[in-house]
Amino acid sequence: MADCVLVNSKFTAGIFNETFKSLSSVNPKVLYPIPNFKALDQPLETSADIIPPNKTTIFLSINRYERKKNLNLAVESFGMLQKKLGNNKGVHLIMAGGYDERVLENKEHYLELMELVHKLGLEDHVTFLRSFSDSDKRTLLSNCTCLLYTPDKEHFGIVPVEAMYMQCPVIAVKSGGPLETIEDGTTGFLCPPEPERFVEAMEKFISDKSLRKKMGSAGRKRVEERFSFGTFTKELNSVIEKVHTGSSSNSSVLLFTLGLALLINICFAVLYVCIF
């Protein structure tokens, strides 16, 4: 009975059509979520506890400590990279993510990742952060060389967009939302979920120190053009106008639609923190 169905990516629209086959007449509209720009624009606060000193290249992973986020890929890729580099002390990996002691999977997976790091002999090269603040996230994205985004078939993924806004390039799995947010070879790299392919992309940032700045600038520009508040507002307004034109001109319908639009906007602006 809905006048319009909104989804957060073209990938999700495809999943919608595959799942709700009886709704073949429904064509979902894509409305991309946007980062909380106000939070990302706050001044940086340096923290010696977060950024390890004397490191020339720092890779960063931001995701909840859940197995479906495929965090093993980041650790295994980094381990393979270090093996190729001969245990380079200037290269580091930071694993940061949402963590709740009350959630059994968070606790279990955190320990599994710690065990994997120990198995690969990476204890001196990997830092784990749990339930960090917005200020910490700004510091991480501003100081790290590149973000490793490992979920496969993620419906959208707000973290890569936040990273690009903070001028941090992204290496992501070539599926789902990142196919729509990351411009391969320009704002980062899209790779199959295989350590060998991730390592190939990671090596580029080690061999070419200027790549971080070049891709970072391109990423910021892409977010401002495609995932800004202005773009979100324009797209949402277009949806509202089409729904209103195609339905009754009753003012109550318009007011309800505008109220729903405002609610969606607030959810994207405030609840995005739950994504990672």
N, C-alpha and C positions, 0 to 999 in steps of 0.2 A: 504493500500500500504506500510505500515511500515514493515521493515525487522525484527524489534523486538519491543515489548511493555514492558516497565519497570514499575513496581508498587512498592510501599514502604513497602508492607507486604503480607503475605499469605492471610490475611483477605481481603485486597484490591483486590487481585487476584480473590478471590471468588466473591466479589461484581462485578468485571469486567465481569466475566463469566455469572453472573445472569442478568446483565444489558444489555450486548451486545450479546444477544442470536444468532444473525445472524453471529457472528464472532466465531463460535464454533471451527474453526480450529486454532484460535490464542491462544497460551499458554503463558500468561504473565510471565516474569522473575522477581523475587524478588530482589531488590537492596535496602538494608536497609539504611536509612539516618544515618548520624553520627553527634555527637555533634561538636561544635566548641571547640576543645580541647585547642587551644591556649588561648581562652578567659577564659575557666574554670581553666587553670593552672596559671593565674595571681595571684599575692600575695593578701592575704585577707586583707581587710580594716575594722577594727572594727568600729561598729556604735551603739552607745547606743540607738539611735532612732529606730532601727530595731528589735533588740533582747531584749525582756522584761527581766528585772533583776529578780533574785531570783526565777527562774522557773526550776524545775527538769525535766520536760517533755514538749517538745514543738512540737506540730504537725503542719505541713505546707501544705497548698494547693496552687498550682501555676497553674493558668489558666485564660483565658480571662473572663471578666464579661459578659458571655453569658449564657442563660438558657440551651442551649444544653449541656453545660459542667457539668450540674448536681451538681452545687456547693452547693445546698441545702443539699445534702447528707453528705457533710463534716460537715456542721453546725449542722444538726440534729443528726449525729452520735456523735459529740463532746458533744452536749447537753445531750444525753442519757448517755454518759460516765460520765459526771460530776454528773449527778443524782445518778448514781451507786456509785460514789466515795464520795458522800456527799459534793459536792461543793469544791473540792480540789483546793486550791489556788496555788499549785505548778505545775498544769497542764494548758497549754495555747494552743490556736489555732491561727495561723497567716494565714489570707486569702490574698494572693498576686496574682495580675493578671493584664493583659493588660487592659487599660482603656482609652477611648477617649471621651471627652466631646461632640464631634460632632456626636457620635453614640448614638442614642436614647436608644437602648437596653442596652448598657453599663451603662448608667445613671439609667435607670429603675431597672435593675437587682441588681445593687449595693445598691439601696435604699431598694429593696425587701429583700436582705440579711441582711441589717442593721435592718430592721423591725423584721425579724425572730430572730436575736440575742437578740433584746429587748424583744420579746415575750417569749423567753426561759430563760430570766434573765441572759444572759451571757456577759453583757457589760464589766465586769471587767476581762473576761477570753478570749476575742477575739480581735485581732488587724487586721484592714484592711489596705492593702497597694495597691496603684494604680500606674501603669506605673513606676515600679522600674527599676533601672539600672542593668547592668551586674554585677557590683561590689556588689550591694545589693543581687543579686541572689546567688552569691558565698558565701556570708556571711550567708544567710538564710540556704542554703543547708548544709553548714559546721557546723552550730550550732544547727539545729533542730534535733529532735529525729527520725522523720519519715515523709515521704511525703504521703499525702492522694491524690490519683489520681482518680477522680470521673467520668470522661466521660464514657458513655456506648457506645460500638461499635466504639471506636476511631480507625481510620485507622492505625495509627502507634503510635504517641505520643512520642515526643522527650524528654519531661520533665522527665519521669521516667528514661531514659537512662542517662540524665545529672545528675540526683540525684544519681544513682548508681555509676557513675564515681566519684562523690564527696563523696562517701562512706556513702550515706544516704539511708536507706532501704525504700521500697515503699509498701504501701497498695493500691491496685488498683482494679477497677471493673474487674471481670473475663470475659472479652470479648475483641474482637478486637486485636489491636497491643500489649497490655500488656501481652497477652497470649504467645507472641513470645519473648518479651524482659525480662520479670520478671520470675525468677525461684521460683515457689511457695514453701514457707517454707525454702528457702535458701537465696534469696536476698530480700525477702519481702513476702507479702501474697496477693493472689488473692481471691476476695470475690464477692458474688452476690451483686447487687446494693441495699442493704438493710442495714439500720442503725444498726440493731442487729448484723449482720455479721461483719460489720466494727468495731463495739465496741469490739467484741471478739478478733479481731486482735490487736486493739489499746491497750487493757488491757495487752497483752503479753509484750509490751515494758515498761509498768509500773511495772509489777511484776518481770521482768528480765532485769535489767539495762545493762547486758553484751550483750544483743541481738542486740543492735544498732551497736556496734563495730563488732560483729561477722558477721551480715548480711551485714554491710557496706563494710567489706573487701571482702566478696564473690561477692558483686555487682560490686566493682571496677574490680575484676578479670574477671567477666563475660563481662563487657564492653570492656576491653582491648583485650579479646579473640575474641569477636563476632561483636563488633561495632566500631572497631578501624579504623584509616585511612588506615592502611595496609590491613585489611580485605576488606574494601570498594574498594581499588585500585585493589586487586586481583580479586574480583568478577566482577568489571567493565571491567577489562582487558579480563576476560574469555568471557563475553558477546560480546565484540568487536571482539575477535578472531573468535567466532562462527559465528557471522554475516558476517564477512569478508570471512570466508571459504565457507559459504553457498551462497554467492552472487558473483557478478562479481569481478575479481581480479583487475579491473580498479583502479588505484591509487587514482582517485578523490573520489571514494566511500569510501576508507579507510580514506582519509583526512577529508571527511565530518563526518564520524563516530567518528573519534578522536576529531573533533571540538565539536560535540554534547556531547561526553563524558566529555570533559573539562567544557562545559556549565553546565551540570548536577552537576558535582563536585562543581563548584563555587556556584550554587544555594543552595546546601545542606550546604555548609560551611558558607554562608553569610545570606541567607534568613530564616534560621531556627528560627531567633528571632521572626518571625511572628507567629510561631506555638502557643505560649501561649498568 
